[in-house]
Amino acid sequence: MDVSLVWTINARTASIDRAVASLAEIRDEGFGRVWCTQMPNEPDALTMLTVAGREVPDIEFGTSVLPMQAQHPMLLAQRALTTSAILGGRLHLGLGLSHQVVTEGMWGISYGRPVRRTEEFLDGLLPLLAGEKVSTAGEILTTRGELTMADIAAPPVYLAALGPKMLGVAGRRTAGTVTWMTGRATLRDHIVPSLRRAAVDAGRAESDVRTVAMLPVSVTDDAAGARAAAAETFAMYNGLPSYRAMLDREGADGPADTAFIGDEHRVAEQITELGTFGVDEFVGILFDRDPEARRRTRALLRSID
């Protein structure tokens, strides 16, 4: 199982110089891949990782995740292939549907029929990434044309899939899923088997799809304090239906219950257990404000292979 880190670009402090410096530090510590979140109020993740990644070689990037509703498949294909060309094929393209409060409340775009929208988005995106001409007129999205961007490595596409229908789409058509706020039992009993079953039903191999699990993590001697910090930091996810459904499936009272918190032995045990469930990559989100806890956490993540 691979172990990666979330590379955070803060909206209030973002600068490309700081982004390059922090990325170089992560690379120098030995991490082989970082995943970049995309919040609606933060800098454009694809632009930031493209520029920083050009300056910092020998590390890969994933987006977790870029919202589909805010851009057309052809526009995203252009951006993704451009980034892939600049980075020399080091991009993993994670996509998702954002949330109703964002799409309708902020963008004025309907959140309705999410599975249909995803299928039609992929109908346009995947052929374009593969260098093919596309002509598809869907009920929500129409994509016609082709890109003159030959010989560029197409990034593998992942979906932020949690429910059965979206996991079915991910298993049939993409490289896998990137999860968040999804606990160990839910990964073991729902995410991994559903994704793999969908792949096999579509004539693919189980190994054709990967489960990338993102969770909060803190190596600390103050477990109670870290849990309180996690509850505060991630409180918003209690109110987002897709994540609340995963917390309910897990039997978790709140987001803090999904976090890996404790000393080195305890956290390492929790993370390595994911590999036995079929998780292919663990991505740690560091949230503890204590510098020593953050140092210990990164050191532990580097040691797990």
N, C-alpha and C positions, 0 to 999 in steps of 0.2 A: 504494500500500500504506500502510495506517495504521500508526503506531508508537505503542505504548502502554507502560505501566509497571505492574509489580506493586506494589500498595499493601500493605505488610506490616504486620500487626497482631500484635505479639509477645505471647505468652501471659504472659511474666513482667513486662512493662512496660506492658501495655495500659491505657489510660485514655481516656475519650472526649475529654478536652481535648487530649491529645497526638495522638489520631487526627484531630481537626478541624484542628489546627495543621499536621500533616504533609500532610493532603489539600489544604488551602488553599495550601501551598507548591508542591505538585505542579501544582495548577490555575494558579497565578500564573506558573509557569515555562512554561506553554503547552501542557501535555498535555491532550488532549480526553477521554481515557478511562483509567481504571485497572481492573485486574483484581485481585480479592481471593481469595487461596487460603483453603481451609478444611481445617485439620489437625484430627485428633481431639482434640488436647490444647489447642487454642487457642480464644479467644473466638468466639462465633457471628458469622460473617462477615456474614450478612444483617442482623443487628441493628446491628452496628457501622457498616456502610455506610449503613444507613437513617438513623441518627441523625446521623452525620457529613455525609452527603449533604444532609440537610435544612439544615444550617448552611452548606454550601459549594455554591452553585449553579454552573451552567455547566461541569459536568464529568459524564461518564457513568461507569457502573459495570458490571463484569462479575464473575460468580462463577466461580471456576476451581479446583475445582468443588465443588458441594454434593452430598454422597453421597445416593443414592436409597434405599439399604437402610434407613436410620435413620428414615425418615418416610414417611407415607402420601401418595399423590398429592393427596388433598384438603387435607391439612394444608399441603403445600408450595404448592399453588395459593393458599390463603388468605394465606400469608406473602408469596409473590411479588407478588400483586396489591396487598396492603397496602403493600408497599415501593414498588411502581410508582406507586401513588396518591400517596404521600408525596413521592416524587422527581420527580413529573411526567413519568413515562415514560422515565426515564434508566437503566433496568435492562436488562442482558443476562443471561439466566439460564443459566449453565453447570452441567450435571449430569454425574455420573459414578457408577461402581460401586465406588469405593474399592478395597480390596484384601482378599484372603482373610485375611491376618494381622490386619486391623482388624475386618472384619465378623464373622468367626468367633471370633477370639482375644479381642477386646474387647467385642463386642456380643452374641455368641452367635447371630448370624443367618447362615444358610447363604449361602455364596457361589455355590452351584450354580446352573446354568442362567442365566447372566448375560444372554444375549440375550433369552430369554423374559421375564425379569424387567423388562428395559428396555422391551420392547414393551408389556407390560401396564401398566407405570408410565405410559408415554406415552398409552396408551388412556384412562387416567383423567385425567391431567394436562392434555393439550392441549385437550380440549373444555371443561374447567372454566376454563382461562385465557381461552378464547374466549367465555365467557359462556353456554355451552351446558349442557344437562342431560346427564348421563352415566349409563349403566347397563351396566356391563361386569363380568362374573364370569370371571376368568381362572383359570389353574391355580395361580398364586402370589398374585395380588392381585385384590381385588374393590373396585370403586369405583361407588357409586350416589349420585345426588343432584345438586344444583346449588348455586351460590353466589349470594347476593344482593349482588353487587358489580358493578353495571352501570356502563358508561361509564368503566371503568378500562383504560388502555392495557395490553394483554397484552405481556409482555416476550418477545423472541425467545428460543427455547430452543436451546441448543447441547449436544452430547454430547461427552464425553471419549472419542472413538472412535479406536482405533489399529488393531485387527484388521479383516480384511475384512468379517466379519459385522456388527460394530458400525458400521463406516463405511457399510455398506449401510443400516442403520437410520437413521443420521444423514442420509444423502443423500436417503432417501425421505421422512423425516418432520420434519426439524428445520431450523434455520437454518444448521447446519454443525457443525464440530468444533473443539475446543480441544485442542491437543496439548502434550505435555511430554516431555522427554528424547528428542526425535525429531529426528534430524539432517537436514542439507540434502538429501542424496541420497534419503533415505527420504521426506521431504516431496515432493520432485520426482517420484519414480518410483512411490510407493505411495499416500500420503495424498491428495494433491490429485486425481490421476486417478481413484482409487477412489471418492472422495466425489462427484466430478462425474458419473462414469459412473452411479452409483446414482441420482442426481437425474434424469438424462436418462431412464434406464430407467423411472422412475416417472412420466414425463410432465412433469417440471419442467425449468426451464432451468438451465444450469450456473451462471448468476449468482444463482440462488436459494439457493445454499449458499456459505458462507464457511469458509476455513481460517484459524484463529487459532493461531499458533505461538508457544509460550512457550519461551524458552531463556535460559540464563545469559549475562551479558555483562559485560565489563570493559574499559574503555579505560585502558591502562596501559603504562608503559615496562618493567615487570617482568613479562613474559609468563610466565616460568617460575614465579615466585612466585604469580601469579594462577592458573595451572593447578594448582599444588599445593593452593591454597586451594579451588578448585572440586572437586578430587578428594575433599578432606576434607569439605567442606560437603554434597556430594550423594552421598556414599558409599552411603547407605541405598538408593538407587534401583537399585543393582546387584543387590539381593536381591529386588526386586519383579518378578514374572514378566512383567507387561505391558510394563514399561519395559525390562527386560532384553532382551525380544524385539525392541524397536525399536533398542536399541544393537547387538544382533547383526546385525540387518538392515543397519544403517549400517556395520558393520565396525568399531565403536568398542570399545576396550578398557574404557572406563568413562565415566561422566558428563562428566568434564572434556573429553573429546574432542568433545562437542557444543557446548561453550561458545564464544562469540565473544570472542576475547581478542587484544589488540594495540593499536597506536596508532590514532588517529582514522581514518586512511585505510583501514587493514586492516579494522577493524570495520565501518565504513560500507560497504565493498565487500561484506562477507559478508552484511550485513543487506539491502542493496538487491537483492542477487542473489535473495533469497527471492521478491521480487515477480515476477521473471521466471519463477519456477517455478509461479506461480499462488497463492502465499500472499497472503491479503487483509489480514492484520494481524500484525505482529510485536510480541510483548510481552516486554520485557526484564526479567529478574530480576537485580537488582544483588546481588552476593555479596561483592565485594572489601571487606575491612575498612579499607583505606586511604581516608581521607576525600577526598584529592585524586583518586584513581582514581574514586571514586563521583561526584564533581563533574564530572569530565571525561566520564564515561559518560552522565550525565543531559544534559549539554550537547550531546553528540553525538546522542543519541536525539531531542532537541528539534529538531535541525537537519535531520533526514531527513524528507522528505515525498515 
